[in-house]
């Protein structure tokens, strides 16, 4: 396990930039994070795009399901103006763009939101060349099973809440590299037990200093943060 936890920029630097855009991800890299976390959906024509919600409503100037739009039309949308005027014109990135942006030494946590079989087919050839620096994670156990079968060399992680799921048992069944729980109900002893089993534990999501101090007390392998600058400061790495 890491001597100190890896700092993971959740959707980039979500506090200061429009989430899941290249501007947000680039800013987190420039800040000095150890890892990036971002979300994946499929466009209508089968391209893997980086956006959190299943719909465009919250983070673009359009409405409707992401999967109803072809990539060429998604690329015309404004994915930054909703956050602040200076980010107007930011676009929905493709996974290829994020892979090009991130240096090889940066760990990437790619969360699959759209777990349809087509995602497995589209995702595998994109992530196989980065298998040493990417973790595909999801709440969707059926997707993780299918993805692991198709790409056994790529590490997978299980997302969940310890209050609702026996995450250890499920992660063992799936052959996960990582267990990635919400901090709610999580204890330092549970984290230590999973580490002792050989799992890496990435907990989420830090939104303020109280969250950050609580997450650090859990002693995980990695911490997902909307405010990675705050976490880096507490670690003496600002």
Secondary structure, 3 states (H helix, E strand, C coil): CCCCCEEEEECCCCCCCCCCCHHHHHHHHHHCCCEEEEEEEECCCCCEEECCCCECCCCCCCCCEHHHCCHHHHCCCCCCCCCCHHHCCCCCCEHHHHHHHCCCCCEEEEEECCCCHHHHHHHHHHHHHHCCCEEEEECCHHHHHHHHHHCCCCEEEEEECCCCCCHHHHHHHHCCCEEEEECCCCCHHHHHHHHHHCCEEEEEEECCHHHHHHHHHHCCCEEEECCHHHHHHHCCCC
